[in-house]
Amino acid sequence: MAPLRFSANLSWLFPELPSLTARFRAAGSAGFEAAEVAFPYAEPPEALARAAQEAGLRLVLINTPPGDPEKGEMGLGAVPGRQAAFREGLEQAVLYAKAVGCPRIHLMAGRVPQGVDRASVRGEMERVFLENLRHAAGVLAQENLVGLLEPINTRITDPRYFLDTPQQVAAILQKVGRPNLQLQMVSGRKGMLFRRRVFSKSTVKEQWGHDGSLTTVCSSQDIFHWQIMDGNLTGNIREFLPIVAAGR
């Protein structure tokens, strides 16, 4: 098995430092070779690219903009009526990714509206998400970028987030059918994460309808989150751990 490769999540690490450029320097000094940033948009992309280069870091993941946090938005991909804003945010994310040499963008789905039953809007939100994902896949393919979809557990981390299981994401990816859109799994915790490319078992390959490659983000606490998301710790260890493999 290949050695684990760690990246520093600079949205969480080094919180005592006020700027991302300072956090890049700190991560480089701490021995990291890669980093990720959820929302890098407060600083010019050229400054981030320069800071990453000086620190000897590769930026491996950024998110699309969250929307309006004051209105409780956390992504716009599946939010009805916000299609134009999602596409504007995607263009901004692509601009940053190209400037800093980041190969992956997390396409944030967003939240179920406050006070609305999830089941009553699931169909409409999925329809909007599929529309936006097909658009995003085309935009990203032109720049040789990969889009990631992340399920977030809704019992603890974000109760209203639209994507809440890897099975839901896999079904959506099958419907979109674009190989440059893939699955991201994260612990959702502060700490150091490693990013690996994994190859799914044949059942998932058949479900996805292409080579079955996934992109995963794992940490020591992912096992906990698999339990929260799917309810069977032993079953999830058996299903997920054997398929973590070296990147390509």
Contacts in CASP RR format, 6 or more apart in sequence:
PFRMAT RR
TARGET T0000
AUTHOR 0000-0000-0000
METHOD contacts of the structure
MODEL  1
MAPLRFSANLSWLFPELPSLTARFRAAGSAGFEAAEVAFPYAEPPEALAR
AAQEAGLRLVLINTPPGDPEKGEMGLGAVPGRQAAFREGLEQAVLYAKAV
GCPRIHLMAGRVPQGVDRASVRGEMERVFLENLRHAAGVLAQENLVGLLE
PINTRITDPRYFLDTPQQVAAILQKVGRPNLQLQMVSGRKGMLFRRRVFS
KSTVKEQWGHDGSLTTVCSSQDIFHWQIMDGNLTGNIREFLPIVAAGR
1 245 0 8 1.000
1 246 0 8 1.000
2 245 0 8 1.000
2 246 0 8 1.000
2 247 0 8 1.000
4 194 0 8 1.000
4 196 0 8 1.000
5 33 0 8 1.000
5 34 0 8 1.000
5 194 0 8 1.000
5 195 0 8 1.000
5 196 0 8 1.000
6 32 0 8 1.000
6 34 0 8 1.000
6 192 0 8 1.000
6 193 0 8 1.000
6 194 0 8 1.000
7 32 0 8 1.000
7 33 0 8 1.000
7 34 0 8 1.000
7 35 0 8 1.000
7 36 0 8 1.000
7 60 0 8 1.000
7 61 0 8 1.000
7 192 0 8 1.000
7 193 0 8 1.000
7 194 0 8 1.000
7 195 0 8 1.000
8 23 0 8 1.000
8 27 0 8 1.000
8 28 0 8 1.000
8 30 0 8 1.000
8 32 0 8 1.000
8 34 0 8 1.000
8 35 0 8 1.000
8 36 0 8 1.000
8 57 0 8 1.000
8 192 0 8 1.000
9 35 0 8 1.000
9 36 0 8 1.000
9 37 0 8 1.000
9 38 0 8 1.000
9 190 0 8 1.000
9 191 0 8 1.000
9 192 0 8 1.000
9 193 0 8 1.000
10 20 0 8 1.000
10 23 0 8 1.000
10 24 0 8 1.000
10 27 0 8 1.000
10 35 0 8 1.000
10 36 0 8 1.000
10 37 0 8 1.000
11 36 0 8 1.000
11 37 0 8 1.000
11 38 0 8 1.000
11 39 0 8 1.000
12 190 0 8 1.000
12 191 0 8 1.000
13 23 0 8 1.000
13 26 0 8 1.000
13 27 0 8 1.000
13 190 0 8 1.000
13 191 0 8 1.000
13 192 0 8 1.000
14 22 0 8 1.000
14 23 0 8 1.000
14 26 0 8 1.000
14 27 0 8 1.000
17 23 0 8 1.000
17 26 0 8 1.000
19 43 0 8 1.000
20 37 0 8 1.000
20 40 0 8 1.000
20 42 0 8 1.000
20 43 0 8 1.000
20 48 0 8 1.000
20 51 0 8 1.000
21 43 0 8 1.000
21 47 0 8 1.000
21 48 0 8 1.000
21 50 0 8 1.000
21 51 0 8 1.000
23 35 0 8 1.000
24 35 0 8 1.000
24 48 0 8 1.000
24 51 0 8 1.000
24 52 0 8 1.000
24 54 0 8 1.000
24 55 0 8 1.000
24 57 0 8 1.000
25 51 0 8 1.000
25 54 0 8 1.000
25 55 0 8 1.000
27 35 0 8 1.000
27 55 0 8 1.000
27 57 0 8 1.000
28 55 0 8 1.000
28 56 0 8 1.000
28 57 0 8 1.000
29 55 0 8 1.000
32 57 0 8 1.000
33 56 0 8 1.000
33 57 0 8 1.000
33 58 0 8 1.000
34 57 0 8 1.000
34 58 0 8 1.000
34 59 0 8 1.000
34 60 0 8 1.000
34 195 0 8 1.000
35 52 0 8 1.000
35 57 0 8 1.000
35 58 0 8 1.000
35 59 0 8 1.000
35 60 0 8 1.000
36 59 0 8 1.000
36 60 0 8 1.000
36 61 0 8 1.000
36 62 0 8 1.000
36 193 0 8 1.000
36 195 0 8 1.000
37 48 0 8 1.000
37 59 0 8 1.000
37 61 0 8 1.000
37 62 0 8 1.000
38 62 0 8 1.000
38 63 0 8 1.000
39 62 0 8 1.000
39 63 0 8 1.000
39 65 0 8 1.000
39 66 0 8 1.000
40 48 0 8 1.000
40 62 0 8 1.000
40 96 0 8 1.000
40 100 0 8 1.000
41 65 0 8 1.000
41 92 0 8 1.000
41 96 0 8 1.000
45 95 0 8 1.000
45 96 0 8 1.000
45 99 0 8 1.000
45 100 0 8 1.000
46 99 0 8 1.000
48 59 0 8 1.000
48 96 0 8 1.000
48 99 0 8 1.000
48 100 0 8 1.000
49 99 0 8 1.000
49 100 0 8 1.000
49 101 0 8 1.000
52 58 0 8 1.000
52 59 0 8 1.000
52 100 0 8 1.000
58 101 0 8 1.000
59 100 0 8 1.000
59 101 0 8 1.000
59 102 0 8 1.000
60 102 0 8 1.000
60 103 0 8 1.000
60 104 0 8 1.000
60 195 0 8 1.000
61 102 0 8 1.000
61 104 0 8 1.000
61 105 0 8 1.000
61 106 0 8 1.000
61 148 0 8 1.000
61 195 0 8 1.000
61 217 0 8 1.000
62 93 0 8 1.000
62 96 0 8 1.000
62 97 0 8 1.000
62 100 0 8 1.000
62 102 0 8 1.000
62 104 0 8 1.000
62 105 0 8 1.000
62 106 0 8 1.000
63 75 0 8 1.000
63 93 0 8 1.000
63 105 0 8 1.000
63 106 0 8 1.000
63 108 0 8 1.000
64 75 0 8 1.000
64 76 0 8 1.000
64 77 0 8 1.000
64 86 0 8 1.000
64 89 0 8 1.000
64 90 0 8 1.000
64 92 0 8 1.000
64 93 0 8 1.000
64 105 0 8 1.000
64 106 0 8 1.000
64 107 0 8 1.000
64 108 0 8 1.000
65 75 0 8 1.000
65 76 0 8 1.000
65 89 0 8 1.000
65 92 0 8 1.000
65 93 0 8 1.000
66 73 0 8 1.000
66 74 0 8 1.000
66 75 0 8 1.000
66 76 0 8 1.000
66 108 0 8 1.000
67 73 0 8 1.000
67 74 0 8 1.000
67 75 0 8 1.000
67 76 0 8 1.000
67 82 0 8 1.000
67 85 0 8 1.000
72 111 0 8 1.000
72 114 0 8 1.000
73 79 0 8 1.000
73 82 0 8 1.000
73 110 0 8 1.000
73 111 0 8 1.000
74 108 0 8 1.000
74 110 0 8 1.000
74 111 0 8 1.000
74 158 0 8 1.000
74 161 0 8 1.000
75 86 0 8 1.000
75 108 0 8 1.000
75 109 0 8 1.000
75 110 0 8 1.000
75 111 0 8 1.000
76 82 0 8 1.000
76 85 0 8 1.000
76 86 0 8 1.000
76 89 0 8 1.000
76 108 0 8 1.000
76 110 0 8 1.000
77 83 0 8 1.000
77 86 0 8 1.000
77 107 0 8 1.000
77 108 0 8 1.000
77 109 0 8 1.000
77 110 0 8 1.000
77 128 0 8 1.000
77 129 0 8 1.000
77 132 0 8 1.000
77 133 0 8 1.000
78 109 0 8 1.000
78 110 0 8 1.000
78 125 0 8 1.000
78 126 0 8 1.000
78 128 0 8 1.000
78 129 0 8 1.000
78 132 0 8 1.000
78 162 0 8 1.000
78 163 0 8 1.000
79 86 0 8 1.000
79 110 0 8 1.000
79 111 0 8 1.000
79 125 0 8 1.000
79 128 0 8 1.000
80 121 0 8 1.000
80 124 0 8 1.000
80 125 0 8 1.000
80 128 0 8 1.000
81 128 0 8 1.000
83 128 0 8 1.000
83 131 0 8 1.000
83 132 0 8 1.000
86 132 0 8 1.000
87 132 0 8 1.000
87 135 0 8 1.000
90 105 0 8 1.000
90 107 0 8 1.000
90 135 0 8 1.000
90 136 0 8 1.000
90 139 0 8 1.000
91 139 0 8 1.000
93 105 0 8 1.000
94 105 0 8 1.000
94 139 0 8 1.000
94 140 0 8 1.000
94 143 0 8 1.000
94 145 0 8 1.000
96 102 0 8 1.000
97 103 0 8 1.000
97 104 0 8 1.000
97 105 0 8 1.000
97 143 0 8 1.000
97 145 0 8 1.000
98 143 0 8 1.000
103 144 0 8 1.000
103 145 0 8 1.000
103 146 0 8 1.000
104 145 0 8 1.000
104 146 0 8 1.000
104 147 0 8 1.000
104 148 0 8 1.000
104 215 0 8 1.000
105 140 0 8 1.000
105 145 0 8 1.000
105 146 0 8 1.000
105 147 0 8 1.000
105 148 0 8 1.000
106 147 0 8 1.000
106 148 0 8 1.000
106 149 0 8 1.000
106 150 0 8 1.000
106 184 0 8 1.000
107 132 0 8 1.000
107 133 0 8 1.000
107 136 0 8 1.000
107 147 0 8 1.000
107 148 0 8 1.000
107 149 0 8 1.000
107 181 0 8 1.000
108 150 0 8 1.000
109 125 0 8 1.000
109 129 0 8 1.000
109 149 0 8 1.000
109 161 0 8 1.000
109 162 0 8 1.000
109 163 0 8 1.000
110 161 0 8 1.000
110 162 0 8 1.000
111 158 0 8 1.000
111 160 0 8 1.000
111 161 0 8 1.000
111 162 0 8 1.000
112 118 0 8 1.000
112 121 0 8 1.000
112 125 0 8 1.000
112 160 0 8 1.000
112 161 0 8 1.000
112 162 0 8 1.000
113 121 0 8 1.000
113 160 0 8 1.000
114 160 0 8 1.000
118 160 0 8 1.000
125 162 0 8 1.000
126 172 0 8 1.000
129 162 0 8 1.000
129 172 0 8 1.000
130 172 0 8 1.000
130 175 0 8 1.000
130 176 0 8 1.000
133 149 0 8 1.000
133 172 0 8 1.000
133 176 0 8 1.000
133 178 0 8 1.000
133 181 0 8 1.000
134 176 0 8 1.000
134 178 0 8 1.000
136 147 0 8 1.000
136 181 0 8 1.000
137 147 0 8 1.000
137 176 0 8 1.000
137 178 0 8 1.000
137 180 0 8 1.000
137 181 0 8 1.000
138 178 0 8 1.000
138 180 0 8 1.000
140 146 0 8 1.000
140 147 0 8 1.000
140 180 0 8 1.000
140 181 0 8 1.000
141 178 0 8 1.000
141 180 0 8 1.000
145 180 0 8 1.000
146 180 0 8 1.000
146 181 0 8 1.000
146 182 0 8 1.000
146 215 0 8 1.000
147 180 0 8 1.000
147 181 0 8 1.000
147 182 0 8 1.000
148 181 0 8 1.000
148 182 0 8 1.000
148 183 0 8 1.000
148 184 0 8 1.000
148 215 0 8 1.000
149 163 0 8 1.000
149 169 0 8 1.000
149 172 0 8 1.000
149 173 0 8 1.000
149 181 0 8 1.000
149 182 0 8 1.000
149 183 0 8 1.000
149 184 0 8 1.000
150 163 0 8 1.000
150 169 0 8 1.000
150 184 0 8 1.000
150 185 0 8 1.000
150 186 0 8 1.000
151 163 0 8 1.000
151 164 0 8 1.000
151 165 0 8 1.000
151 166 0 8 1.000
151 168 0 8 1.000
151 169 0 8 1.000
151 183 0 8 1.000
151 185 0 8 1.000
151 229 0 8 1.000
152 158 0 8 1.000
152 161 0 8 1.000
152 163 0 8 1.000
152 164 0 8 1.000
152 186 0 8 1.000
152 188 0 8 1.000
153 164 0 8 1.000
153 225 0 8 1.000
153 228 0 8 1.000
153 229 0 8 1.000
154 160 0 8 1.000
154 161 0 8 1.000
154 164 0 8 1.000
155 228 0 8 1.000
156 228 0 8 1.000
157 188 0 8 1.000
157 225 0 8 1.000
163 169 0 8 1.000
163 172 0 8 1.000
164 229 0 8 1.000
165 229 0 8 1.000
165 230 0 8 1.000
166 183 0 8 1.000
166 185 0 8 1.000
166 229 0 8 1.000
166 230 0 8 1.000
167 230 0 8 1.000
169 183 0 8 1.000
170 183 0 8 1.000
170 204 0 8 1.000
170 207 0 8 1.000
170 208 0 8 1.000
171 207 0 8 1.000
173 181 0 8 1.000
173 182 0 8 1.000
173 183 0 8 1.000
173 208 0 8 1.000
174 207 0 8 1.000
174 208 0 8 1.000
174 209 0 8 1.000
177 208 0 8 1.000
177 209 0 8 1.000
177 210 0 8 1.000
179 210 0 8 1.000
179 211 0 8 1.000
179 213 0 8 1.000
182 213 0 8 1.000
182 214 0 8 1.000
182 215 0 8 1.000
183 214 0 8 1.000
183 215 0 8 1.000
183 216 0 8 1.000
184 215 0 8 1.000
184 216 0 8 1.000
184 217 0 8 1.000
185 216 0 8 1.000
185 217 0 8 1.000
185 218 0 8 1.000
185 222 0 8 1.000
185 225 0 8 1.000
185 240 0 8 1.000
186 193 0 8 1.000
186 217 0 8 1.000
186 219 0 8 1.000
186 222 0 8 1.000
186 225 0 8 1.000
187 193 0 8 1.000
187 217 0 8 1.000
187 218 0 8 1.000
187 219 0 8 1.000
187 220 0 8 1.000
187 221 0 8 1.000
187 222 0 8 1.000
187 224 0 8 1.000
187 225 0 8 1.000
188 221 0 8 1.000
188 225 0 8 1.000
189 219 0 8 1.000
189 221 0 8 1.000
189 225 0 8 1.000
191 219 0 8 1.000
192 219 0 8 1.000
193 217 0 8 1.000
193 218 0 8 1.000
193 219 0 8 1.000
194 217 0 8 1.000
194 218 0 8 1.000
194 219 0 8 1.000
195 215 0 8 1.000
195 216 0 8 1.000
195 217 0 8 1.000
196 215 0 8 1.000
196 216 0 8 1.000
196 218 0 8 1.000
196 244 0 8 1.000
196 245 0 8 1.000
196 246 0 8 1.000
196 247 0 8 1.000
197 213 0 8 1.000
197 214 0 8 1.000
197 215 0 8 1.000
197 216 0 8 1.000
197 245 0 8 1.000
197 246 0 8 1.000
197 247 0 8 1.000
197 248 0 8 1.000
198 213 0 8 1.000
198 214 0 8 1.000
198 215 0 8 1.000
198 216 0 8 1.000
198 243 0 8 1.000
198 244 0 8 1.000
198 245 0 8 1.000
198 247 0 8 1.000
199 211 0 8 1.000
199 212 0 8 1.000
199 213 0 8 1.000
199 214 0 8 1.000
199 243 0 8 1.000
199 245 0 8 1.000
200 208 0 8 1.000
200 212 0 8 1.000
200 213 0 8 1.000
200 214 0 8 1.000
200 243 0 8 1.000
201 239 0 8 1.000
201 243 0 8 1.000
204 212 0 8 1.000
204 214 0 8 1.000
205 211 0 8 1.000
205 212 0 8 1.000
213 248 0 8 1.000
216 244 0 8 1.000
218 244 0 8 1.000
222 240 0 8 1.000
223 233 0 8 1.000
223 236 0 8 1.000
223 237 0 8 1.000
226 233 0 8 1.000
226 236 0 8 1.000
226 237 0 8 1.000
226 240 0 8 1.000
227 233 0 8 1.000
227 236 0 8 1.000
230 236 0 8 1.000
END
